[in-house]
Amino acid sequence: MSVLPIVEVPDARLRVLSAPVETVDDDIRRLIADMTDTMYAAKGIGLAAIQVGVAKRVVVIDLQEEEDEDGKPIRDPHAYVNPEVIEASDEVSAYNEGCLSIPEQYAEVTRPSRCRVRWLGEEGGVHEEDLDGLLSTCMQHEIDHCDGILFIDHVSRLKRDMLLKKLAKARKAA
């Protein structure tokens, strides 16, 4: 599999509405494998296809919350094709979010604390599950990417401008 380049702001592709996947075939499974390799190489916990320049509704997530006896994260990646939130809780929670497309920048974002999601798996079957905690937050973040929305769109204009200025300064210094 391959590690793909990650699209970063201000690239206009991040604002594109991703197209639904018609059929989960070998090309989509290869994309999922490449996205998973890319996510791990970038030390992320989630990645949407648009972040590697592919405008398809495909997401990979691995929270890597468990560790083996050597203290290394246990990898348990999951792929979600055409994920959609079909129900969200009224209760909200805030999480300090970051994004591989906005490197090293973080902001507190408030989202529904729980959601019910429907998606196609790698084999093409339909799945539905109630998500909560970090997985709910991560899924909503990645689905936002499929809709051309970034986490910085959920914060005030002042905070967004500050984050983008910090990113520009960091890029200039590098």
C-alpha positions in Angstrom: 0.0 0.0 0.0 1.0 3.6 -0.3 1.3 6.7 1.9 -0.4 9.5 0.0 0.2 13.3 0.3 -2.2 15.1 2.6 -4.1 18.1 1.2 -3.7 21.1 3.5 -5.4 24.4 3.9 -5.9 26.6 1.9 -6.2 24.0 -0.8 -9.7 24.5 -2.4 -10.2 20.7 -2.7 -10.9 20.7 1.1 -14.2 22.6 0.3 -15.4 20.2 -2.3 -18.6 18.2 -1.6 -17.5 14.5 -2.0 -19.5 12.2 -4.2 -21.1 9.0 -2.8 -19.5 5.8 -3.7 -21.7 3.7 -6.1 -20.0 0.3 -5.5 -17.4 -0.8 -3.0 -14.9 -2.5 -5.3 -11.2 -3.2 -5.4 -10.4 0.4 -6.3 -12.2 1.6 -3.2 -10.6 -1.1 -1.0 -7.2 0.0 -2.3 -8.1 3.6 -1.5 -9.0 2.5 2.0 -5.7 0.7 2.5 -3.7 3.7 1.2 -5.7 6.1 3.4 -5.1 3.9 6.4 -1.4 3.8 5.7 -1.4 7.6 5.3 -3.3 8.1 8.5 -0.8 6.1 10.5 2.2 7.7 8.8 0.8 11.1 9.8 0.0 9.9 13.4 -3.7 10.7 12.9 -6.8 9.0 14.2 -9.1 9.7 11.2 -8.9 10.7 7.6 -11.4 11.4 4.8 -10.6 10.7 1.2 -10.8 14.4 0.2 -7.8 14.9 2.5 -5.7 12.8 0.0 -7.3 14.6 -3.0 -10.1 12.0 -3.7 -13.6 13.5 -3.7 -15.4 10.3 -2.6 -17.3 9.8 0.7 -14.8 7.4 2.3 -13.5 7.7 5.8 -11.0 5.7 7.9 -10.7 5.9 11.7 -8.6 4.2 14.3 -8.6 5.8 17.7 -5.7 3.6 18.8 -6.9 3.8 22.4 -5.5 0.4 23.6 -1.9 -0.5 23.9 0.0 -3.8 23.8 2.3 -5.1 26.5 5.1 -2.9 25.1 3.0 0.2 25.3 2.5 0.5 21.5 -0.9 1.4 20.2 -3.0 -1.5 19.0 -4.1 -0.8 15.5 -7.7 -1.5 14.7 -8.7 0.5 11.7 -12.2 0.8 10.4 -13.4 2.0 7.0 -16.7 3.8 6.5 -18.0 4.3 2.9 -20.8 6.8 2.5 -21.1 7.5 6.2 -24.0 9.6 7.3 -25.3 10.7 10.7 -28.9 9.6 10.8 -29.6 10.8 14.4 -27.7 13.0 16.8 -28.2 13.7 20.5 -29.3 17.0 21.9 -26.6 16.7 24.5 -23.3 18.2 23.3 -19.7 17.8 24.3 -16.6 19.8 23.6 -13.3 18.3 22.4 -10.0 19.9 21.5 -9.9 19.0 17.8 -7.0 19.0 15.4 -6.8 18.0 11.7 -4.1 16.5 9.5 -5.1 19.2 6.9 -4.4 22.0 9.4 -1.2 20.7 11.0 -0.4 21.4 14.6 -3.4 23.6 15.2 -6.2 22.8 17.7 -9.4 24.3 18.9 -12.3 23.3 21.2 -15.3 22.3 19.1 -18.7 21.5 20.4 -20.7 18.7 18.7 -23.5 16.3 19.6 -22.0 13.9 22.2 -23.7 10.9 20.6 -24.8 10.0 17.0 -26.2 7.1 15.1 -24.3 6.5 11.8 -25.1 4.4 8.8 -22.4 3.4 6.3 -21.2 0.7 3.9 -18.4 -1.5 5.0 -15.4 -2.7 2.9 -17.4 -5.7 1.8 -20.3 -3.5 0.7 -22.8 -4.3 3.4 -24.9 -1.7 5.2 -24.0 -1.1 8.9 -25.6 1.1 11.5 -24.2 1.9 15.0 -24.6 4.3 17.9 -21.4 6.2 18.6 -20.3 8.2 21.6 -17.3 9.8 23.1 -14.2 10.4 20.9 -15.5 8.1 18.2 -18.6 10.2 17.8 -16.6 13.4 17.6 -14.1 11.9 15.1 -16.9 10.5 12.9 -18.7 13.9 12.8 -15.3 15.6 12.0 -14.6 13.2 9.1 -18.2 13.4 7.7 -17.8 17.2 7.8 -14.7 16.8 5.5 -16.9 14.9 3.1 -19.2 17.9 3.1 -16.4 20.4 2.6 -16.5 21.6 6.2 -13.4 22.0 8.4 -13.2 22.0 12.2 -12.2 25.7 12.1 -15.6 26.4 10.6 -17.1 25.5 14.0 -15.2 28.2 15.9 -15.4 32.0 16.0 -14.0 34.0 13.1 -11.4 35.5 15.5 -10.2 32.0 16.6 -10.2 30.7 13.0 -8.1 33.7 11.9 -5.7 33.2 14.8 -5.2 29.5 14.0 -4.6 30.2 10.3 -2.1 33.0 11.1 -0.3 30.6 13.5 -0.2 27.9 10.7 1.2 30.5 8.2 3.9 31.5 10.7 4.9 27.9 11.3 5.1 27.2 7.6 7.2 30.3 7.0 9.6 29.3 9.9 9.9 25.8 8.4 
